[in-house]
Each structure stands twice: as C-alpha cells, then as structure tokens.
Amino acid sequence: MKQFIMALGLFFYLLGGMLTVPTAHAAWQPTLRVGLLSAQGSVVLTAVGTDMVLVSEQQSRPIARLAKGESLTVDCEASSFVLAGRHVPGQTLTLRAPNDRQAEQASVRVNNQPYRGAVELRWTANGITAINVVRTEDYVRAVTAEEMPPTWPAPAVEAQAVAARTFALAHRGRHKKEGYDLCTTTHCQSYHGIRSEQTGSDRATRATYGQVLTYQGKLIEALFHTDSGGMTENSEDVWGTKIPYLRAATEVERFTQPWQKDIQATTLVTQFRHKGDIGELKAIRLSPLHMGQASADRTVSGRVKQVQLVGKKGTMRVTGEDLRNAFGLRSTLFEMKLDKDTVHLHGYGWGHGLGLSQYGARAWAKTLDCTGILQHYYHGATLKQLYRP
C-alpha cells in the first residue's frame, strides 16, 4: 500500500489550474506521458505486442522497423542519439505502432520491463529520458493494482480506479519541465506497467471506464491514503486550504491500524532546538483524543494540530505535521505521553487522512457501491462519464 502526500496538488485548486471536463466523445481517450527512466547512457527497446517503427521528429520516414520480439539498443553521446554506431539527429525518438489499427495491441519493453503503448526517448545533456506514452485506461489498470489489493471487494477497487483516473488526468503536466506528465512514484501514482496488471484491477477499470470525479465542472483533487484511523480530515486542517469536497468523513470502524513509537526525550527536544532551547523536557501538554470533537490542539477527527513541550527553561509548540515528518510517524492521529526520559506515542491510521481511505473503502464496500463510496469521501463531487469505450 503506497502513501500519498500530495500537498503540491492542492495548488491546482487555488490557482484555477484544474482541468475543465470536455463533453464525452466516443472516439476520444486521453493519453498520458509517464516518465520511466532518466539520465540513461543507453536504453534497450523491444517490440512486444506487434511490429513497431522507430521515428524521429526530424525525419518523415522511420529510422528503423522492429518485428514483434525484435530489440534494439539506443545509445546517448554528447550531441546525439547513436543507433548501431550511427548518429541519429533530433531530440526525440519514438517507438510506436506503424498505424492506428495496430496501436491497441502495441506494447514495448524498456530495459526488459513491459509497458503498453509507445515509448518516447528524449535526448538531454545528462542522458536519455524514457517516457511511456500510454492510453489512460491502460495506465489506470496498472496503477489501481499497485495502489489497492485487487482481491478486495469490487466496489472498493472500482472507487480506487476512479480516484486514480481522476488524479492522473487532473495532474497532466505535473512534470512538464522534465518533458512528461507523471512520474512512477508516490509523488504522482505508483506505476510499473504491464507487470502490475491483475484480474481484479482490470475488472474494476473496465467497470468504471472513462469515469472521473468533478466539482463545478472541473476534475477534483482526488486524494487518497491507506487508512484514516477512524475519520478522514478536512483539507484546511492538513494544509490550510479549504476544499469543499475534501471534508471529514466517518468510518465504519474507529481506531484502526494502531501503531506505536518511542522517542527519547532528549532526542525530541534536540530535534526542535531551532525553535528554542527549552532545556530538559518536564511535561507534554496534549488533550485526549476524541474523534468527532475538535479542540484547541486537535482537529475534528482527533488529529494533532499542536503539542506543547514544557522544559526547565521554557516551552515550545510543535505541530503534529512537524512531529510526523521528523520521526516518520504513520499519521498525526496519536496520543503522546512522557514517562521519565521516554516519550510514548500511540496512534492510529496511515497517511495524511484526506479523501478516500483505502481500508475505509474496503469496509464501506459491504454496504455501499462504488458511487456511494466516492460520494462518502468526496463530499458533493459528481461522477461523470468523460469518455466511453
């Protein structure tokens, strides 16, 4: 289960950068450009699903033709690509199907890893960047399998597929400076191509084909996380920005995914010494955890806003996010007590707490369908058919 810390994504809402949803069109499906590799001295490409052609933006005719199963190695030198000892002009090379009819069957291995669609190689002074140019549905089927166990109840996996599709399309261009839309890590979404595909996630992708979440006609920030611990969070209580559809939502179960961590008192004080020298830690002031009841130092879900550390020389306030980041805590939903020279933390959940809780969705799948789960976690959002098979 991968974690999603997507603070930068919220700026899409603030800056009005969220994608306006076009009218559904039967023949239209977006493609995504996913960065696979960078700074490579050479890349081995293999045609897998069908015969393919290697083309350059500077030449009208194909540079090379690969029969199904055939491979070639593209090297990078100081000023150009090199193919079989021959310098090839241009900044990009693309291995793709020779025509639209064969494009649906096209797949390619990049250094022996299989991906659907085409692969673009971009020449840079630091080496080759490899980019998978893939249809959205093929991307979603791979991501869904990585982000949620495909054997989970169908409504939960379908909700995950919709969230993954929405997030990907809303964040096209996130890595524009690098020449592609999305990366393969949890900074965007976990993506490993064909090797990730499984029956359950394929089924969920087909069941939700082309469906996205919108709010006031624009794609939403479809955040998700592993487990809320018992209640999700309001967006402003995590990153200070109020998003109307990212509101705190209840769960079937509370106090889930419990975790513990012990920290030496001296380590805690030293970690935040830049905030002030309070000397030896003598006490910790934090109100009890009550889900659904906000307080001065806790959000409505019970997550920690701030903790007061009391020392011999003074006091300081530390936020829950500061503690989470400094000590690798699974969440900010925790209780904290000082026992002699040790600080004991006992918490719940896993992740930032915004949007869909994956374990929560699994529990809700016993009584809710995919649409019900999405409406529960994305308040007021609309499920829209962006394109059709």
N, C-alpha and C positions, 0 to 999 in steps of 0.2 A: 504494500500500500504506500503510495507516494504522497508526500506532503506538498501542499500548495500555499506558498507565501507570495501573494500577488499584489503587494502594496502599489507597485507602479501602475497596475491595471486600472486602479480607481481614477487615475488622472484622465483616462479616456472619457469618463463621465463629466468631470469638471471642465475639460477643455472642449466638450462637444464633439469629441472625435469618434464617437460610437457610430457604427455603420448603419445607415438607413436601409431598411429592408425593401428590396425591389419586389415587384409583382411576380408571383410564381410563374415559371415558364417551363414547359415540359422538356425542352431540349437543353436546358441550361443547368450546369452544375459547376460550382467554383472549383478551381484548382488551388492548391497550396504549395508553397515553396518551403521545404523543410531543410535546414542546414544539417548535414550529416557529418562532414569532416572539414577541417581547416588546416592550413599550413602543411599540406602534404607534398612531399617530393615527387611522389608518383601515386597513381591510382589504377587499380585493375578493374576493368568493366567486363561483364559477361551478359550477353543476351540470353534471357531465360524463357519468357513466355511466348516469344515469337521472333522472327527475323527483325533486325533493327538497323538503323543507319546512324552514323556519326556525322553531325553537321556543325558548321561554323557560321557565325553571324556575318563573316566576310566572304563566304563562298556560296554560290547558288546550288552547286552540286554537292552531294555527300562526299565527305573526305574518306569514309570507309563504310563498308557494309559488313554486318556480322550476322551469320546464320545462327539460328537458335542453338545455344550451347557453346558458341564460339566466344573467346575472350580476346581482349587487347589491353595493353598497358600504355597509359598516358603519363609521360614524364613532364617535369617542370624545370626549365632552366631560367637563367637570369632575365631573358627577354621574351620568351615564348613557350608554348607547349612543344613537346617533342614526341612524335609518334613513329615508332620503328626507325629511330635515328634521323627522322626528317622533321625539320622545324615547321610548325604549323602556325600561320598568322592568326591573329584575333585574340580577343579577351575571353571568349566563351566557346565551349564545345558542348554539344548536347547529343546524348544517345537516346533515341526515341524510335517509336514505331514508324514505318515508312508511310503510313496513311491512317486516316481516321478509323477505317474498318478494323485494322489490327490493333488500334490503341487500347481497346478494352482488355486485350489479352497480354499487353506488354508488361513485362517486369524485368528487372535488371539486378545483377549482383554488383555491389560496390565493395571491393576488397572481401569478396565472398559472403557478404551479408545481403539477403534478397529484399528488394523493395518493389512495390507496384508502380507503374507509370514510367516516367522518364527520369534521367539524371543529367543535370547540367554541371559542367566543370567550369569554374571561373579562375582565370589566371590572376594571381596577385604577386607582389614582390616577395611575400612571405611563403608562397607555395600555392598549391591548388585547394580551392574550396569546392566541396562536392555537395550538390543540392538535389534533393528528391522533389521532382515536380509531380505531384500526386493529386488525384481527384479527392474531394472532401470525404466521400463515403469510405474510400479505401483507407484514408487517414484515420477516420473515426473508428473503424473496426479494429485497427491496431491499438489505438490509444485506449479505447474502452477496456480491452483485455488487460492492459497494463495498469490501469487506474482502479479497477474493481474486479474481484474474482468472478469470472464468467459463469461459475456454477451457482452464484447467488440467485435469489428469486428474480424472475424475469422483470417485474415492474421496477425493481431497483436498478438492474443493469440497463434497462431502457432509459430510465431517468439519467443515469450516468452518461449514456450515449448522447442524449440531447444536450446535457450540460457541456460535454466535451466538444460537440459540434458548434454550439453557440460560442464557447470561449475561443475556439480556433478562428472562426470567421470574424469575430469582433476584434481579434488581435492580429489580423493580417498586417504585415509591415512592421511588426514589433522589432524585428532585427533588420530593418531597412538598410542601415549603414553597412551591415555585413553582406547584403545582397539577397536576403531571403526573408520569409515571413516569420517562421517559428523555429525554435531550436528543439532538440530531442530530450531535454532535461526537464525537471520540475519547474524551472523558471517559466517555461511555457506548459508543455504537457509531455509525459513520458511516451516516447515513440521509438519503436525498433522494427517497424516494417512487418513483412510477412511472417517472420518467426514468432511474432506475438499473437497472431490470429488464432482464435478458438471458436468452437461451435456456439457457445452461449453468447459471446460478444458479437459474433456475426449475425446471430438471430436478432439480437437487440438493435443492431444497426439497421437491419432490413425493416424491422417493425416501426422504426422511427425515421425512416428515410426522409431526408430533407427538412426535418422538423427542428425549429430553433425557438428560443425564448426571446420575446420582445417586451419592451415597455415604452409606451407612447411612440410606437413605430420604429424603435431602434433596438438593435441587439443589446442584450443586457450583459453585465459583468457577471458571468455565470461561475462564481467561485464555488469551490467545494473543498472538503477536508475529510480526514479519516473518521473522526468521532468527536461529537460536541461535548461529550461527558454528561449530557442530560438536557442541555438547552443551547441553541445557537445564539449568536450575538447580533446586536445592532451595529451597523457599519461604523457609525461615529464613535463607538466605544472601542474600536480596534485601531482605526486610522484617522479618526477625527472628521470624517466626511459623511454626511447623512445621505444614504442612497435609499430611495423609497421602497425598493423591493428587497433590500437586504436587512430584514428586521428579525429580531429574536423570535425563535420558534421552539415550541416544546417538543419533547421526545417521548416515545413510548416508555422508555426506561431512563432512570436517572443514576448518576454516579457510576457511569460506565467507563471502561478502560482505565482502571485505577493505576496509579504509578507513585513511586516514592523516590526521594533523593535526599541525601545528607550532605551538608556543606559545612566545613569548618568555619567557625565564627570569624576567625582572623582572615580567612580567605574571602569571606563575604565583604568585610569592611575594606580590605585591600583592593578588591575589585572596583569599588566605587569611591576610592580615595580622591579621585579627581573632582568629586562633588563636595569634598570637605573631609577634614580629619576629625572623626568623632571619638577616636580612641577605642578602648576596649568595649565590645558590644555587651550591653547590660540587659536590653529588652527589645522585643519586637511588638509593635502595635498594628494589629490587623483584625478587623471584625470577623465574626464567624461566617462561614459560607452558608448562604441561604439562596437557593435558586429561585428566581422569580421575584426577588426583593432587592432592589438597589439600595446602596448606602453610600456614604461619602467616599469610601475607599474600594467599593466593589460595584460592578455593573449589574444590570438587571438579571443577567444569567449567573451571577456569582463570581465572574472573573475579576481578578485583582486589578484595580486601577493603580493603586499605590500602596506601598508599605512604609511605615515609619520605623527607622532604625535608631534606637536610643543608645548612645555610648557615654563613657565617662566625661568626654569633652564637649558633647553636644549631640544633636540629632540631624538626621537627613531623611529625605523622602526618595524612594526608588520606585519606579513604575513596574507593573507586572511584566510588561514587554521587555524592559531592561533586564529583569531577572531571567526571563525566558531566553533571551538572546545570549546573555553572559554565561549561563550554565547549561544550555541545551535542554531546557525543560520541554516536555511534550505539549504543555498548554499553560495558560495563565489561570486556569481554574484550580486553585490549590489553597490549602491551609498551611500555615508556617509557624513553627514554634522553636524557641530557644531552650535547649537543655544543656546546661553547663557551657561547654565550649563547642557544641554542635548545634547546627540549625537543621531541623527536620521539616521536610516538605512532603505533603501528602496531597496528591492531586488526581484529576480525572480528565479524560478526553485526550485527543491527539490532533493538534492543528490549531489554526487561527480561529475557528469557530464561525466563520462567515459562510453563508449559503448552504449548500447541500451537505449534510453529514452522511458519509457513506454507510457507516454502521447503522445510523439512524434510519436511512432509507431502507436498509435490509429489514429492519424491524417493522417499519410502516408498510412494507410490501405485503404483509399478512392481511392488511385491511384496505389498502389503497392501491389504485392502479398507477401507472406511470404519470399520468396527468395530475392525479391527486397528490402524489409525492412532490412533483415540481411546484404545484401551487402552494403546498405547505411551506416549502423552503424559500421560494422566490415570490414574496407577497405581491400580488397584483400583476405579476407578469403574465403575458399571453403566449400560449403555444401556437406557433404559426408554421404553415407549410411553405417553406421558402422555395422549394423546387420538388418536382415529382420524378419518379422512375421513368 
